[in-house]
């Protein structure tokens, strides 16, 4: 099994880029105060979603490891989307980008989502199919990948 580049590393890299863009290209700091503060609400929404996912993982005694799944969670936020943790991460980054007012900082969140969508999610879905078989295939039919 090859080692995957874990999503929290992408979040950290994205946060660094958001902050750098704010300082390096201030000509693109186009979202004025107080409108940039809407990013706080978006970021907190992302944190809230990530917290709900972690609660479900603790409840079912499973973990966030990409290559190991001990339980398939289908309740709570997982009944609305197959990837609530990534949605939470995306909203956190989007909100942070808005707070920093920089247009390139906002684009970082979309870059994060594209990387997750094309590089991480397909691998995870294959692992879930191999681990849970028809149960996961049925879940895929009933619950969308994103929203």
Backbone as a chain_set.jsonl record, in Angstrom:
{"seq": "XXXXXXXXXXXXXXXXXXXXXXXXXXXXXXXXXXXXXXXXXXXXXXXXXXXXXXXXXXXXXXXXXXXXXXXXXXXXXXXXXXXXXXXXXXXXXXXXXXXXXXXXXXXXXXXXXXXXXXXXXXXXXXXXXXXXXXXXXXXXXXXXXXX", "coords": {"N": [[0.856, -1.184, 0.0], [0.69, 2.11, -0.97], [1.88, 5.126, 0.519], [-0.223, 7.784, 1.361], [-0.483, 11.305, 0.748], [-1.423, 13.15, 3.3], [-4.54, 14.869, 3.921], [-4.621, 16.923, 6.063], [-2.084, 18.034, 5.844], [-2.256, 19.312, 3.41], [-4.096, 21.257, 4.162], [-2.577, 22.768, 5.983], [-0.502, 23.712, 4.29], [-2.085, 25.194, 2.556], [-3.092, 27.16, 4.322], [-0.727, 28.528, 4.918], [-0.137, 29.549, 2.366], [-2.371, 31.237, 2.004], [-1.896, 33.22, 3.931], [0.595, 34.161, 3.052], [-0.047, 35.196, 0.478], [-1.627, 37.367, 1.187], [0.262, 39.152, 2.25], [2.295, 39.26, 0.289], [1.152, 39.941, -2.204], [-0.446, 42.469, -1.957], [-1.999, 44.127, -3.559], [-4.126, 42.697, -4.402], [-5.775, 42.459, -2.264], [-8.784, 42.752, -1.939], [-11.254, 42.554, -0.714], [-13.156, 44.385, 1.291], [-13.219, 45.701, 4.672], [-16.224, 45.798, 6.441], [-16.84, 43.435, 5.223], [-15.093, 41.341, 4.855], [-15.211, 40.036, 7.255], [-17.241, 38.215, 7.122], [-16.061, 35.899, 6.512], [-15.305, 34.778, 8.925], [-17.623, 33.579, 9.963], [-18.015, 31.635, 7.991], [-15.662, 30.111, 8.291], [-16.025, 29.191, 10.954], [-18.262, 27.61, 10.547], [-17.132, 25.579, 9.005], [-15.356, 24.518, 10.958], [-17.267, 23.61, 12.79], [-18.561, 21.57, 11.338], [-16.368, 19.817, 10.975], [-15.941, 19.164, 13.649], [-18.314, 17.775, 14.249], [-17.941, 15.527, 12.639], [-15.687, 14.39, 13.856], [-16.812, 13.759, 16.358], [-18.588, 11.708, 15.589], [-16.736, 9.83, 14.684], [-15.433, 9.208, 17.087], [-17.596, 8.175, 18.53], [-18.144, 5.819, 17.126], [-15.805, 4.54, 17.361], [-13.777, 4.667, 15.408], [-11.243, 5.825, 13.097], [-9.372, 8.616, 11.669], [-7.633, 7.775, 9.752], [-6.559, 7.348, 6.464], [-6.007, 4.987, 5.124], [-7.161, 2.953, 6.578], [-10.194, 1.639, 7.547], [-12.474, 1.081, 9.976], [-15.117, 1.123, 10.519], [-18.145, 1.897, 8.892], [-19.54, 4.921, 8.666], [-22.745, 6.252, 8.483], [-24.536, 8.022, 9.418], [-25.78, 11.184, 10.765], [-23.852, 13.952, 9.671], [-22.775, 12.449, 7.672], [-24.917, 11.388, 6.39], [-25.701, 13.213, 4.615], [-23.576, 13.918, 2.984], [-20.756, 12.264, 1.529], [-18.284, 13.103, 2.207], [-17.843, 14.827, 4.567], [-15.794, 15.833, 6.248], [-13.891, 16.903, 4.53], [-15.405, 18.894, 3.331], [-15.77, 20.527, 5.533], [-13.078, 21.276, 5.97], [-12.586, 22.652, 3.593], [-14.453, 24.799, 3.824], [-13.404, 26.048, 6.086], [-10.918, 26.932, 5.049], [-11.81, 28.574, 2.93], [-13.252, 30.545, 4.342], [-11.16, 31.611, 5.866], [-9.549, 32.632, 3.841], [-11.261, 34.65, 2.882], [-11.358, 36.273, 5.144], [-8.735, 37.223, 5.12], [-8.867, 38.86, 2.966], [-7.758, 38.702, 0.406], [-7.853, 38.03, -3.04], [-6.44, 35.95, -4.304], [-5.929, 34.383, -2.112], [-8.436, 33.388, -1.584], [-8.779, 31.779, -3.804], [-7.044, 29.731, -3.191], [-8.466, 27.988, -1.532], [-10.187, 26.784, -3.338], [-8.34, 25.462, -4.919], [-7.398, 23.625, -3.041], [-9.729, 22.069, -2.746], [-9.948, 20.968, -5.318], [-7.624, 19.369, -5.437], [-8.177, 17.53, -3.388], [-10.523, 16.404, -4.425], [-9.687, 15.155, -6.833], [-7.316, 13.747, -6.218], [-7.362, 12.526, -3.661], [-9.989, 11.653, -2.76], [-10.931, 9.681, -4.74], [-9.158, 7.529, -4.233], [-9.714, 6.97, -1.556], [-12.389, 6.211, -1.82], [-12.137, 3.861, -3.3], [-10.791, 2.288, -1.419], [-12.798, 2.117, 0.521], [-14.764, 0.748, -0.931], [-13.447, -1.691, -1.301], [-13.224, -2.498, 1.339], [-15.853, -2.473, 2.463], [-17.583, -3.305, 0.496], [-20.641, -4.163, -1.059], [-22.272, -2.771, 0.719], [-21.071, -0.239, 0.883], [-21.286, 0.531, -1.796], [-24.058, 0.745, -2.071], [-24.47, 2.856, -0.301], [-23.116, 4.865, -1.698], [-24.855, 5.215, -3.826], [-27.007, 6.426, -2.596], [-26.114, 8.682, -1.224], [-24.622, 11.728, -1.905], [-21.368, 12.607, -3.257], [-20.376, 15.132, -2.63], [-22.138, 17.939, -1.856]], "CA": [[0.0, 0.0, 0.0], [1.5, 3.322, -1.006], [1.533, 6.14, 1.526], [-0.91, 8.938, 0.801], [-0.185, 12.621, 1.3], [-2.644, 13.342, 4.066], [-5.218, 16.154, 3.764], [-4.237, 18.012, 6.973], [-0.883, 18.684, 5.31], [-2.766, 20.25, 2.402], [-4.711, 22.38, 4.876], [-1.488, 23.594, 6.502], [0.117, 24.386, 3.14], [-3.058, 26.183, 2.091], [-3.094, 28.269, 5.284], [0.513, 29.295, 4.696], [-0.322, 30.292, 1.109], [-3.353, 32.304, 2.244], [-1.217, 34.299, 4.665], [1.627, 34.731, 2.174], [-0.66, 36.022, -0.572], [-2.068, 38.617, 1.804], [1.406, 40.042, 2.421], [3.134, 39.369, -0.908], [0.441, 40.639, -3.288], [-1.517, 43.243, -1.314], [-2.866, 44.77, -4.548], [-5.304, 41.842, -4.572], [-6.572, 42.47, -1.036], [-9.911, 43.507, -2.495], [-12.474, 42.433, 0.076], [-12.993, 45.418, 2.316], [-13.84, 45.583, 5.985], [-16.418, 44.632, 7.308], [-17.284, 42.277, 4.436], [-14.168, 40.225, 5.056], [-15.559, 39.332, 8.493], [-18.14, 37.097, 6.817], [-15.207, 34.717, 6.502], [-15.293, 34.175, 10.263], [-18.788, 32.699, 10.027], [-17.756, 30.494, 7.107], [-14.642, 29.282, 8.95], [-16.629, 28.513, 12.098], [-19.123, 26.556, 10.004], [-16.216, 24.491, 8.677], [-14.931, 23.906, 12.216], [-18.425, 22.912, 13.349], [-18.725, 20.326, 10.573], [-15.253, 18.921, 11.325], [-16.201, 18.685, 15.007], [-19.369, 16.754, 14.182], [-17.329, 14.32, 12.074], [-14.847, 13.779, 14.9], [-17.717, 13.151, 17.346], [-19.066, 10.442, 15.034], [-15.609, 8.901, 14.674], [-15.248, 8.751, 18.462], [-18.762, 7.368, 18.888], [-18.057, 4.507, 16.484], [-14.448, 4.045, 17.617], [-12.994, 4.554, 14.178], [-10.228, 6.875, 13.068], [-9.267, 9.434, 10.461], [-6.613, 7.226, 8.855], [-7.078, 7.163, 5.112], [-5.84, 3.624, 4.62], [-7.805, 1.987, 7.469], [-11.565, 1.966, 7.937], [-12.975, 0.012, 10.833], [-16.575, 1.234, 10.617], [-18.687, 2.8, 7.886], [-20.508, 5.824, 9.296], [-23.737, 6.737, 7.517], [-25.481, 8.879, 10.128], [-25.357, 12.573, 10.972], [-23.421, 14.66, 8.466], [-22.492, 11.455, 6.633], [-26.152, 11.071, 5.671], [-25.884, 14.29, 3.633], [-22.422, 13.942, 2.097], [-19.784, 11.219, 1.84], [-17.005, 13.721, 2.56], [-18.076, 16.025, 5.381], [-14.557, 16.397, 6.8], [-13.278, 17.738, 3.484], [-16.238, 20.087, 3.197], [-15.398, 21.365, 6.663], [-11.748, 21.84, 5.706], [-12.751, 23.63, 2.522], [-15.114, 25.993, 4.363], [-12.429, 26.706, 6.95], [-9.956, 27.639, 4.195], [-12.521, 29.631, 2.218], [-13.505, 31.603, 5.306], [-9.879, 32.241, 6.203], [-9.176, 33.436, 2.668], [-12.111, 35.849, 2.873], [-10.886, 37.136, 6.251], [-7.486, 37.859, 4.707], [-9.279, 39.83, 1.952], [-7.004, 38.587, -0.826], [-8.535, 37.197, -4.033], [-5.657, 34.729, -4.503], [-6.132, 33.574, -0.912], [-9.714, 32.686, -1.76], [-8.561, 30.735, -4.814], [-6.344, 28.618, -2.549], [-9.451, 27.018, -1.044], [-10.667, 26.018, -4.492], [-7.239, 24.561, -5.269], [-7.454, 22.547, -2.059], [-10.862, 21.208, -3.076], [-9.61, 20.22, -6.532], [-6.649, 18.327, -5.079], [-8.892, 16.506, -2.625], [-11.488, 15.745, -5.315], [-9.056, 14.312, -7.851], [-6.179, 12.946, -5.754], [-7.587, 11.809, -2.403], [-11.305, 11.009, -2.662], [-11.049, 8.417, -5.483], [-8.41, 6.483, -3.535], [-10.498, 6.606, -0.374], [-13.593, 5.485, -2.241], [-11.717, 2.496, -3.651], [-10.538, 1.578, -0.159], [-14.09, 1.842, 1.142], [-15.405, -0.316, -1.722], [-12.753, -2.942, -0.997], [-13.458, -2.867, 2.74], [-17.259, -2.657, 2.819], [-18.284, -3.931, -0.617], [-21.972, -3.732, -1.488], [-22.777, -1.791, 1.68], [-20.582, 1.075, 0.469], [-21.862, 0.827, -3.111], [-25.426, 1.22, -1.804], [-24.309, 4.183, 0.313], [-22.744, 5.777, -2.786], [-26.046, 5.484, -4.624], [-27.961, 7.217, -1.83], [-25.517, 9.888, -0.653], [-23.737, 12.383, -2.878], [-19.973, 12.776, -2.872], [-20.24, 16.434, -1.981], [-23.42, 18.393, -1.29]], "C": [[0.893, 1.235, 0.0], [0.975, 4.348, -0.004], [0.904, 7.335, 0.83], [-0.458, 10.212, 1.489], [-1.449, 13.088, 1.995], [-3.21, 14.758, 3.947], [-4.855, 17.237, 4.784], [-2.955, 18.734, 6.534], [-1.289, 19.688, 4.236], [-3.395, 21.474, 3.057], [-3.621, 23.317, 5.39], [-0.796, 24.375, 5.391], [-0.806, 25.488, 2.628], [-3.115, 27.393, 3.021], [-1.858, 29.155, 5.108], [0.392, 30.135, 3.432], [-1.289, 31.458, 1.285], [-2.683, 33.496, 2.918], [-0.162, 34.963, 3.784], [1.036, 35.639, 1.102], [-1.124, 37.368, -0.029], [-0.916, 39.62, 1.875], [2.193, 40.274, 1.134], [2.453, 40.132, -2.035], [-0.746, 41.42, -2.72], [-2.423, 43.978, -2.3], [-4.147, 43.975, -4.783], [-6.094, 41.67, -3.277], [-7.799, 43.339, -1.305], [-11.201, 43.437, -1.683], [-12.329, 43.379, 1.264], [-13.665, 45.033, 3.635], [-15.194, 46.278, 5.925], [-16.812, 43.367, 6.556], [-16.368, 41.07, 4.624], [-14.504, 39.422, 6.313], [-16.582, 38.219, 8.274], [-17.354, 35.788, 6.773], [-15.138, 34.02, 7.851], [-16.449, 33.183, 10.399], [-18.571, 31.442, 9.173], [-16.734, 29.552, 7.734], [-15.213, 28.52, 10.132], [-17.577, 27.406, 11.648], [-18.276, 25.337, 9.637], [-15.732, 23.76, 9.918], [-16.056, 23.089, 12.843], [-18.62, 21.563, 12.653], [-17.617, 19.339, 10.924], [-15.43, 18.355, 12.733], [-17.253, 17.595, 15.041], [-18.819, 15.435, 13.639], [-16.484, 13.626, 13.141], [-15.692, 13.129, 15.995], [-18.213, 11.791, 16.86], [-17.949, 9.41, 15.001], [-15.352, 8.359, 16.079], [-16.38, 7.816, 18.883], [-18.633, 5.943, 18.354], [-16.663, 3.901, 16.58], [-13.689, 3.741, 16.33], [-12.041, 5.733, 14.138], [-10.219, 7.606, 11.744], [-8.26, 8.891, 9.461], [-7.232, 6.9, 7.5], [-7.036, 5.697, 4.693], [-6.488, 2.557, 5.504], [-9.215, 2.475, 7.797], [-12.116, 0.804, 8.732], [-14.496, 0.014, 10.941], [-17.048, 2.228, 9.556], [-19.8, 3.632, 8.513], [-21.45, 6.366, 8.222], [-24.745, 7.684, 8.159], [-24.959, 10.302, 10.217], [-24.974, 13.252, 9.661], [-23.089, 13.703, 7.328], [-23.756, 11.022, 5.891], [-26.438, 12.112, 4.586], [-24.768, 14.331, 2.593], [-21.448, 12.844, 2.507], [-18.469, 11.801, 2.337], [-17.166, 14.964, 3.434], [-16.802, 16.645, 5.958], [-13.897, 17.312, 5.771], [-14.095, 18.996, 3.234], [-15.928, 21.056, 4.33], [-14.044, 22.035, 6.46], [-11.824, 22.932, 4.647], [-13.382, 24.924, 3.048], [-14.188, 26.765, 5.294], [-11.442, 27.522, 6.115], [-10.611, 28.79, 3.437], [-12.761, 30.818, 3.146], [-12.237, 32.347, 5.691], [-9.405, 33.123, 5.059], [-9.976, 34.722, 2.588], [-11.671, 36.809, 3.974], [-9.615, 37.888, 5.865], [-7.669, 38.783, 3.505], [-8.653, 39.653, 0.576], [-7.685, 37.61, -1.789], [-7.774, 35.889, -4.294], [-5.788, 33.803, -3.292], [-7.431, 32.787, -1.007], [-9.56, 31.55, -2.768], [-7.828, 29.527, -4.24], [-7.336, 27.558, -2.081], [-10.006, 26.172, -2.186], [-9.6, 25.039, -4.982], [-7.204, 23.361, -4.331], [-8.552, 21.558, -2.433], [-10.583, 20.371, -4.331], [-8.628, 19.088, -6.245], [-7.343, 17.192, -4.339], [-9.806, 15.701, -3.549], [-10.815, 14.753, -6.264], [-7.963, 13.395, -7.325], [-6.492, 12.079, -4.533], [-8.89, 11.012, -2.409], [-11.406, 9.722, -3.495], [-10.32, 7.252, -4.808], [-9.17, 6.019, -2.303], [-11.739, 5.809, -0.753], [-13.26, 4.052, -2.634], [-11.432, 1.67, -2.401], [-11.844, 1.2, 0.533], [-14.834, 0.733, 0.394], [-14.777, -1.667, -1.389], [-13.046, -3.427, 0.419], [-14.913, -3.247, 2.999], [-18.13, -3.191, 1.693], [-19.621, -3.305, -0.964], [-22.579, -2.693, -0.555], [-22.339, -0.377, 1.284], [-21.145, 1.47, -0.898], [-23.299, 1.343, -2.967], [-25.401, 2.624, -1.211], [-23.978, 5.223, -0.758], [-23.958, 6.146, -3.64], [-26.997, 6.457, -3.929], [-27.422, 8.547, -1.309], [-24.499, 10.442, -1.647], [-22.322, 12.52, -2.341], [-19.78, 14.084, -2.12], [-21.602, 16.844, -1.447], [-24.504, 18.251, -2.344]], "O": [[1.752, 1.386, 0.869], [-0.222, 4.416, 0.272], [1.429, 7.838, -0.163], [-0.096, 10.202, 2.665], [-2.445, 13.389, 1.336], [-2.457, 15.729, 3.88], [-4.785, 18.403, 4.397], [-2.776, 19.916, 6.828], [-0.733, 20.783, 4.161], [-3.246, 22.594, 2.568], [-3.734, 24.534, 5.245], [-0.535, 25.569, 5.539], [-0.352, 26.586, 2.306], [-3.179, 28.53, 2.554], [-1.949, 30.382, 5.148], [0.776, 31.304, 3.425], [-1.047, 32.549, 0.768], [-2.884, 34.642, 2.516], [-0.041, 36.188, 3.772], [1.556, 36.725, 0.847], [-1.024, 38.388, -0.712], [-1.102, 40.803, 1.591], [2.704, 41.372, 0.914], [3.108, 40.891, -2.75], [-1.902, 41.079, -2.969], [-3.51, 44.413, -1.921], [-5.131, 44.506, -5.298], [-6.986, 40.825, -3.203], [-7.836, 44.514, -0.94], [-12.139, 44.189, -1.947], [-11.476, 43.183, 2.13], [-14.542, 44.172, 3.691], [-15.248, 47.358, 5.338], [-17.089, 42.339, 7.174], [-16.812, 39.924, 4.559], [-14.124, 38.256, 6.422], [-16.768, 37.37, 9.146], [-17.912, 34.709, 6.972], [-14.936, 32.808, 7.916], [-16.262, 32.072, 10.896], [-18.904, 30.331, 9.588], [-16.914, 28.334, 7.714], [-14.927, 27.335, 10.303], [-17.678, 26.371, 12.308], [-18.655, 24.202, 9.923], [-15.696, 22.53, 9.943], [-15.821, 22.0, 13.366], [-18.82, 20.541, 13.31], [-17.885, 18.159, 11.146], [-15.103, 17.195, 12.981], [-17.114, 16.609, 15.765], [-19.181, 14.359, 14.116], [-16.562, 12.408, 13.304], [-15.334, 12.068, 16.507], [-18.254, 10.832, 17.63], [-18.192, 8.232, 15.263], [-15.081, 7.169, 16.239], [-16.143, 6.789, 19.519], [-18.971, 4.98, 19.043], [-16.375, 2.878, 15.959], [-13.05, 2.698, 16.193], [-12.033, 6.555, 15.054], [-10.956, 7.265, 10.819], [-8.055, 9.501, 8.412], [-8.282, 6.265, 7.409], [-7.926, 5.223, 3.988], [-6.374, 1.368, 5.205], [-9.396, 3.597, 8.27], [-12.215, -0.317, 8.233], [-15.096, -0.961, 11.393], [-16.426, 3.27, 9.35], [-20.865, 3.114, 8.847], [-21.01, 6.871, 7.19], [-25.703, 8.102, 7.51], [-23.838, 10.593, 9.799], [-25.687, 13.141, 8.664], [-23.114, 14.089, 6.159], [-23.664, 10.353, 4.862], [-27.313, 11.914, 3.742], [-24.993, 14.732, 1.451], [-21.326, 12.527, 3.69], [-17.621, 11.063, 2.838], [-16.679, 16.037, 3.08], [-16.738, 17.862, 6.137], [-13.399, 18.382, 6.121], [-13.532, 20.054, 2.954], [-15.835, 22.264, 4.114], [-13.883, 23.221, 6.745], [-11.212, 23.992, 4.78], [-12.899, 26.017, 2.752], [-14.187, 27.996, 5.292], [-11.162, 28.676, 6.438], [-10.025, 29.865, 3.316], [-12.502, 31.963, 2.776], [-12.243, 33.571, 5.825], [-8.918, 34.231, 5.282], [-9.428, 35.774, 2.26], [-11.618, 38.021, 3.76], [-9.437, 39.048, 6.236], [-6.712, 39.425, 3.073], [-8.993, 40.398, -0.343], [-8.049, 36.5, -1.402], [-8.391, 34.841, -4.484], [-5.76, 32.581, -3.436], [-7.506, 31.645, -0.554], [-10.147, 30.482, -2.599], [-7.976, 28.416, -4.749], [-7.077, 26.362, -2.218], [-10.263, 24.98, -2.014], [-9.914, 23.927, -5.406], [-7.007, 22.226, -4.765], [-8.328, 20.348, -2.435], [-10.947, 19.196, -4.388], [-8.786, 17.978, -6.753], [-7.113, 16.021, -4.638], [-9.859, 14.474, -3.469], [-11.313, 13.647, -6.472], [-7.702, 12.354, -7.929], [-5.929, 10.993, -4.397], [-8.889, 9.821, -2.096], [-11.933, 8.733, -2.985], [-10.809, 6.123, -4.813], [-9.262, 4.821, -2.035], [-12.092, 4.841, -0.079], [-14.02, 3.131, -2.333], [-11.788, 0.494, -2.331], [-11.977, 0.098, 1.064], [-15.462, -0.123, 1.017], [-15.48, -2.663, -1.216], [-13.108, -4.631, 0.667], [-15.181, -4.236, 3.681], [-19.301, -3.5, 1.914], [-19.733, -2.092, -1.139], [-23.327, -1.823, -1.003], [-23.131, 0.564, 1.341], [-21.448, 2.642, -1.121], [-23.7, 2.273, -3.666], [-26.211, 3.476, -1.575], [-24.503, 6.336, -0.727], [-24.062, 7.276, -4.118], [-27.706, 7.219, -4.587], [-28.201, 9.443, -0.986], [-23.639, 9.723, -2.154], [-22.102, 12.546, -1.13], [-19.099, 14.129, -1.095], [-22.168, 16.117, -0.63], [-25.663, 18.574, -2.085]]}, "num_chains": 1, "name": "protein.A"}
